[in-house]
Amino acid sequence: RGRAAGRIAAGTCLCILSPVCLLLLAAMSDAGGAALSETAAAGYGLAALLVLVAGAVALFIHCGLQSAPYRYLDEPFTLEQAAAELVRGRLEADKRAYGRKCVAGGVLCVLAALPLLTAILTGGDALAVVASLCGTLLLAGAGSALFILAGVPRAAAERLLQIGEYTREAKRKGALLEVFSSVYWLAATAVYLLLSFRNGWDRSWMLWPVAGVIFAALYALLEALTGRKK
């Protein structure tokens, strides 16, 4: 579970940081006296983005293949008493580490907005704002990684004990939410690529923050609706 958490955290960071090179190169090409043309900046930046995303996809696929033999845990099962006590003991022992990682991840995610806000409020030029945005993405990636490192081992224990989000009722609701998440982000990726090819890569990145906010709202609404149907 520790290795899986590390790979998932690394893949998530790669996805979050994937547009950094594209943003920086685009801003540098727009700066006065830059030796890099807009076309070259878009080409190199897009290549870096695809390489990072490909690395993330490889990590996610590897984790999926490693966890495939344990798919049966999504179905109702009975855990022996001795094994259940062992898992509960491990869950209790990891409680403090889980809390520390969650607190640190939350702090980093809140502070992630600070570099960008500072650059905007101090009247920085376009390159400074983009560099600050990259710093924001870096902090957000680190915070997300800490949440994953804390959450994956805990989720594994809760799955074995069939508590929390892994009760039988929660599993039924989770299947629907998983399908919704997959369809939503695939559609968002398709829209991103369409906008990027039609209007350029330097501004299409703004789709992702908007998509994230809309996803959170729709996810919460779907959770509420499925909860009422229990």
C-alpha positions in Angstrom: 0.0 0.0 0.0 2.9 2.3 0.7 4.4 1.8 -2.8 1.0 2.3 -4.4 0.4 5.5 -2.5 3.8 6.8 -3.6 3.2 6.0 -7.3 -0.3 7.5 -7.2 1.0 10.6 -5.5 3.9 10.9 -8.0 1.4 10.5 -10.9 -0.9 13.2 -9.5 2.0 15.6 -9.1 3.1 15.0 -12.7 -0.4 15.8 -13.9 -0.6 19.0 -11.9 2.9 20.1 -13.0 2.5 19.1 -16.6 1.5 22.6 -17.9 4.4 24.3 -16.1 6.9 24.1 -19.0 4.2 25.2 -21.5 3.2 28.2 -19.4 6.8 29.3 -18.8 7.9 28.9 -22.4 4.8 30.7 -23.7 5.4 33.6 -21.3 9.1 33.8 -22.2 8.2 33.9 -25.9 5.9 36.8 -25.3 8.5 38.7 -23.4 10.4 41.4 -25.3 13.7 40.2 -26.9 12.9 36.6 -26.4 14.9 34.3 -28.7 12.1 31.6 -28.7 9.2 32.0 -31.1 5.6 31.4 -30.1 5.5 28.3 -32.3 8.6 26.8 -30.8 7.5 27.6 -27.3 4.1 25.9 -27.9 5.9 22.9 -29.5 8.4 22.4 -26.7 5.9 23.1 -24.0 3.4 20.7 -25.4 6.0 18.0 -25.8 7.0 18.4 -22.1 3.3 18.3 -21.1 2.7 15.1 -23.0 5.8 13.4 -21.6 4.8 14.3 -18.0 1.2 13.1 -18.6 2.5 9.9 -20.2 4.6 9.2 -17.1 1.6 9.8 -14.9 -0.5 7.5 -17.0 2.2 4.8 -16.8 2.2 5.1 -13.0 -1.6 4.9 -12.8 -1.8 1.9 -15.1 0.9 0.1 -13.1 -1.0 0.7 -9.9 -4.2 -0.5 -11.5 -2.6 -3.7 -12.7 -1.1 -4.3 -9.2 -4.4 -3.8 -7.5 -6.4 -5.8 -10.1 -6.2 -9.1 -8.1 -7.9 -7.4 -5.2 -11.0 -6.2 -7.1 -13.0 -8.8 -5.2 -12.8 -6.5 -2.2 -15.3 -4.3 -3.8 -17.9 -7.1 -3.3 -19.3 -8.0 0.2 -16.9 -10.3 2.1 -16.2 -11.5 5.6 -12.9 -10.8 7.3 -11.7 -13.2 10.0 -11.7 -11.8 13.5 -7.9 -12.0 14.0 -7.2 -10.3 10.7 -9.8 -7.6 11.5 -8.1 -6.9 14.8 -4.7 -6.7 13.1 -6.0 -4.2 10.6 -7.7 -2.1 13.3 -4.5 -2.0 15.3 -2.6 -0.8 12.2 -5.3 1.8 11.5 -5.0 3.1 15.1 -1.2 3.2 15.0 -1.2 5.3 11.8 -3.8 7.8 13.1 -1.2 10.4 14.1 0.8 10.1 10.9 -2.4 10.4 8.9 -3.4 13.5 10.8 0.0 15.2 10.3 0.0 14.5 6.5 -3.6 15.8 6.2 -2.8 19.0 8.1 0.4 19.6 6.1 -1.4 18.9 2.8 -4.3 21.3 3.7 -1.8 24.0 4.7 0.1 23.7 1.4 -3.1 23.7 -0.7 -4.3 26.9 1.1 -0.9 28.6 0.7 -0.8 27.5 -3.0 -2.7 30.7 -3.9 -0.2 33.0 -2.2 2.5 33.2 -5.0 -0.1 34.0 -7.6 -2.0 36.5 -5.5 1.3 38.2 -4.5 2.4 38.6 -8.1 -1.0 40.0 -9.1 -1.3 42.4 -6.2 2.2 43.7 -6.5 1.7 44.5 -10.2 4.2 42.0 -11.6 4.6 41.6 -15.4 3.2 38.7 -17.3 6.3 36.5 -16.9 6.3 37.1 -13.1 2.6 36.2 -12.9 3.1 33.0 -14.9 6.1 32.1 -12.8 4.0 32.6 -9.7 1.3 30.4 -11.2 3.9 27.7 -11.6 4.8 28.1 -7.9 1.1 27.8 -7.1 0.9 24.5 -9.1 4.0 23.3 -7.3 2.5 23.9 -3.9 -0.8 22.4 -4.9 0.9 19.3 -6.2 2.9 18.9 -3.0 -0.3 19.3 -0.9 -2.2 16.8 -3.1 0.6 14.3 -2.8 0.5 14.5 1.0 -3.3 13.9 0.9 -2.8 10.8 -1.2 0.1 9.5 0.9 -2.1 9.8 3.9 -5.4 8.6 2.3 -4.4 5.5 0.3 -3.1 3.4 3.3 -6.1 4.5 5.4 -8.5 3.7 2.5 -6.9 0.2 2.2 -7.5 -0.5 5.9 -11.1 0.8 5.8 -11.8 -1.3 2.7 -10.7 -4.4 4.5 -12.8 -3.5 7.6 -15.7 -2.3 5.3 -16.1 0.9 7.3 -16.3 4.6 6.4 -16.6 5.0 2.6 -16.5 1.2 2.1 -19.7 0.0 3.6 -22.0 -1.9 1.3 -24.2 1.1 0.8 -21.2 3.4 0.1 -19.8 0.9 -2.4 -23.0 1.1 -4.5 -22.9 4.9 -4.5 -19.2 4.9 -5.2 -19.6 2.9 -8.4 -21.9 5.6 -9.8 -19.6 8.4 -8.7 -16.6 6.7 -10.3 -18.4 6.4 -13.7 -19.4 10.1 -13.4 -15.8 11.1 -12.6 -14.3 9.2 -15.6 -16.8 10.5 -18.1 -16.5 14.1 -16.8 -12.7 14.3 -17.0 -12.6 12.6 -20.3 -15.0 15.2 -21.6 -13.0 18.0 -20.0 -9.8 16.7 -21.7 -11.6 16.6 -25.1 -12.8 20.2 -24.6 -9.3 21.3 -23.6 -7.7 19.8 -26.7 -10.4 21.2 -28.9 -10.0 24.7 -27.5 -6.2 24.5 -27.5 -6.0 23.5 -31.2 -8.5 26.2 -32.2 -7.5 29.1 -30.0 -3.9 28.3 -28.9 -2.3 26.6 -26.0 -1.3 29.8 -24.1 -4.8 30.4 -22.7 -6.6 27.0 -22.8 -5.1 26.0 -19.5 -7.7 28.2 -17.8 -10.2 25.5 -18.5 -8.8 23.3 -15.7 -9.5 25.5 -12.7 -13.0 26.1 -14.0 -13.5 22.4 -14.7 -12.3 21.6 -11.2 -14.8 23.9 -9.5 -17.7 22.6 -11.7 -16.6 19.0 -11.0 -16.7 19.6 -7.2 -20.1 21.2 -7.4 -21.6 18.4 -9.6 -19.9 15.7 -7.5 -21.4 17.1 -4.3 -24.8 17.4 -5.9 -24.6 13.8 -7.1 -23.6 12.6 -3.7 -26.6 14.3 -2.2 -29.0 12.9 -4.7 -27.7 9.3 -4.3 -27.7 9.8 -0.6 -31.4 10.6 -0.6 -32.2 7.5 -2.6 -30.9 5.1 0.1 
